[in-house]
Amino acid sequence: MVRFSYSDILERIPEPPKWWFQGIPRYSEFSPDLVRYSSGEVALIETQCQQCHYPFDVAVSGPGGHWSFHDWVEVYGKFGIGDPPNVGCCGTGLHHHVNELRVKEFWVRHGAFDDWVRDPAMEISLSEAPENVAAPQSIDEKLAVLGLDGQWWSATKHGDFAKIYRLLRKVGITRIRAKEIVSNWLVISDHIRKWQSVDLQVCPGHRVLVSLEEPWFQC
């Protein structure tokens, strides 16, 4: 989405913003407490305009729904920030995205009143960083190389969790990790909100039962 312009603010403050959130310039030092609508995960991402490479440090809060950022980044290799802040950094117009380079800070908390804890394990370079563009890094990229990206799109759109599991296995995701991703997806998905449990055939001879109280797999 094209970001709002905050030129009236930027023109009145001589120093550049330290970071951005949803296209809004922020001038204080970054803190996860300053990110509105923050879920249990907040990240500060080093990005650049795709066209002119103008730098932006952009904050994002957890994707919500059935995803955690851990799963999202493993699948897609990036956070999906979209358009850069609207600062007129180049003459190509506003309809281009940012390159997501690396995670500068990653913070988690388990409850709304808990303290934020920094997670250095998630402070990684992303799929659009120069050192990563030569080879497929994310699950999404590996699926595309195998010509399976269309099947993945259809499976995720329609909630076909059995196919999601099989596709994860095809790109080399271990059985335990594939089950974990699908389990995280199922626990708070619309399917689980509607029904007490879901019984899925995930692969020949194996079944998975996921309940509201305790997701688990039996193989």
C-alpha positions in Angstrom: 0.0 0.0 0.0 1.2 3.5 -0.7 2.1 5.3 2.5 0.8 8.7 3.6 3.2 11.6 3.1 4.4 13.3 6.3 6.3 16.1 4.4 4.8 18.7 6.7 6.5 17.0 9.7 9.8 16.2 7.9 10.2 19.8 6.6 10.0 21.2 10.1 12.4 18.9 11.8 16.0 19.2 10.6 17.3 15.8 11.8 16.3 12.7 9.9 13.9 10.2 11.5 15.7 7.4 13.4 13.1 4.8 12.3 9.6 4.4 10.7 6.4 2.6 11.5 3.7 2.2 8.9 5.3 5.1 7.0 5.3 7.4 10.1 8.6 9.0 11.0 9.8 8.4 14.6 12.6 10.5 16.2 13.1 8.8 19.6 15.4 5.8 20.0 13.7 2.6 19.0 11.7 0.7 21.6 9.1 -2.1 21.1 6.9 -0.2 23.5 6.6 2.6 20.9 5.1 0.4 18.2 1.4 0.7 18.1 -0.8 -2.4 17.9 2.2 -4.5 19.0 1.5 -8.2 19.4 3.9 -10.5 21.1 6.6 -9.8 18.5 8.2 -6.6 17.3 11.1 -6.2 14.9 13.3 -3.3 13.6 14.3 -4.1 10.0 17.0 -2.5 7.9 15.5 -1.8 4.5 16.2 0.2 1.4 14.1 1.5 -1.5 14.1 -1.0 -4.3 14.8 1.6 -6.9 17.3 4.1 -5.5 18.4 2.2 -2.4 17.6 5.0 0.0 17.8 3.5 3.5 15.0 3.1 6.0 14.9 1.4 9.4 11.3 0.1 9.6 9.5 -1.3 12.7 6.9 -4.1 12.3 4.7 -5.9 14.8 3.7 -9.5 14.7 1.8 -10.7 11.7 -1.1 -12.1 13.8 -3.6 -14.6 12.7 -2.0 -18.1 12.5 1.5 -16.9 11.9 4.5 -16.0 14.1 7.3 -14.1 12.7 9.6 -17.1 13.2 7.4 -19.2 10.9 6.7 -16.3 8.4 10.4 -15.5 7.9 11.3 -19.2 7.5 8.6 -19.6 4.9 9.0 -16.3 3.0 12.5 -15.2 3.9 11.4 -11.7 4.8 8.7 -9.8 6.7 6.6 -8.5 3.8 6.9 -4.8 4.6 5.7 -3.6 1.2 6.1 0.1 0.2 8.7 2.4 1.7 7.9 5.5 3.6 6.6 8.2 1.3 9.6 10.7 1.2 10.0 11.1 -2.5 13.4 9.4 -2.4 13.4 8.8 -6.2 11.5 9.8 -9.3 9.9 6.4 -10.2 6.7 7.0 -8.3 5.4 5.3 -5.2 4.5 1.9 -6.5 7.6 -0.1 -5.5 8.6 -1.9 -2.4 11.5 -2.0 -0.1 14.3 -4.5 -0.1 14.5 -6.1 3.4 18.1 -6.6 4.3 18.5 -7.6 7.9 16.8 -7.7 11.3 18.5 -5.1 13.6 16.4 -5.8 16.7 13.8 -8.5 17.5 11.7 -8.4 20.7 9.2 -10.9 22.1 6.8 -11.0 25.1 4.2 -13.6 26.1 1.6 -11.3 27.6 0.4 -7.7 27.3 1.9 -6.9 30.7 5.1 -8.9 30.4 8.5 -7.2 29.8 9.9 -7.3 26.3 12.8 -9.7 25.9 15.3 -9.4 23.0 15.8 -12.4 20.8 19.2 -12.3 19.1 18.5 -15.6 17.3 16.1 -13.7 15.0 18.5 -10.9 14.2 19.5 -12.3 10.9 20.1 -11.3 7.3 17.0 -11.7 5.1 16.5 -13.1 1.6 16.9 -9.7 -0.1 20.3 -9.0 1.5 23.1 -9.0 -1.1 24.8 -12.0 0.4 21.6 -14.1 0.0 20.2 -13.2 -3.4 22.3 -15.8 -5.3 20.6 -18.9 -3.9 17.1 -19.7 -2.7 16.9 -19.2 1.1 13.3 -19.3 2.1 10.7 -22.0 1.8 8.8 -19.8 -0.6 11.8 -19.5 -2.9 12.6 -23.2 -2.8 9.0 -24.0 -3.7 9.3 -21.6 -6.7 12.4 -23.3 -7.9 10.6 -26.7 -7.9 7.5 -25.1 -9.6 5.4 -25.7 -6.5 4.6 -22.1 -5.7 1.2 -22.2 -7.3 0.3 -25.3 -5.2 1.5 -23.5 -2.1 -0.5 -20.4 -2.8 -3.7 -22.5 -3.3 -3.1 -24.5 -0.2 -2.5 -21.5 2.1 -5.4 -19.6 0.6 -7.9 -22.5 1.1 -6.5 -23.8 4.4 -5.4 -27.2 3.0 -3.1 -28.1 5.9 -2.4 -31.6 4.6 -1.0 -30.2 1.4 0.9 -27.5 3.3 2.6 -30.3 5.3 3.5 -32.3 2.2 4.9 -29.2 0.4 7.1 -28.4 3.4 8.4 -31.9 3.4 9.2 -31.7 -0.4 11.6 -28.7 0.1 13.5 -30.5 2.8 11.8 -29.3 6.0 12.2 -32.0 8.7 9.1 -33.9 9.7 9.2 -32.3 13.2 9.6 -28.7 12.0 6.9 -29.2 9.3 4.5 -30.5 11.9 5.3 -27.5 14.2 4.6 -25.0 11.4 1.3 -26.6 10.6 0.4 -26.9 14.2 1.1 -23.2 14.9 -1.0 -22.4 11.9 -3.9 -24.6 13.0 -4.2 -23.6 16.6 -5.6 -20.1 16.0 -6.9 -20.5 12.5 -10.5 -20.0 11.5 -10.9 -23.8 11.4 -10.0 -24.1 15.0 -12.2 -21.2 16.0 -15.2 -22.9 14.4 -14.7 -26.5 15.5 -13.4 -28.1 18.7 -10.9 -30.3 16.8 -9.7 -31.1 13.3 -8.6 -34.5 12.1 -6.4 -34.4 9.0 -4.8 -37.0 6.8 -1.3 -35.5 6.4 0.5 -38.4 4.8 -0.2 -42.1 4.0 -0.6 -43.9 7.3 -0.3 -40.9 9.5 -3.0 -38.7 11.2 -2.8 -35.5 13.0 -5.3 -34.3 15.7 -5.2 -30.7 16.7 -7.4 -29.4 19.5 -8.0 -26.0 21.1 -6.4 -27.1 24.4 -3.3 -28.9 23.2 -2.1 -29.3 19.6 -0.3 -32.6 19.1 0.6 -35.0 16.3 0.4 -38.7 16.4 2.5 -40.6 13.8 
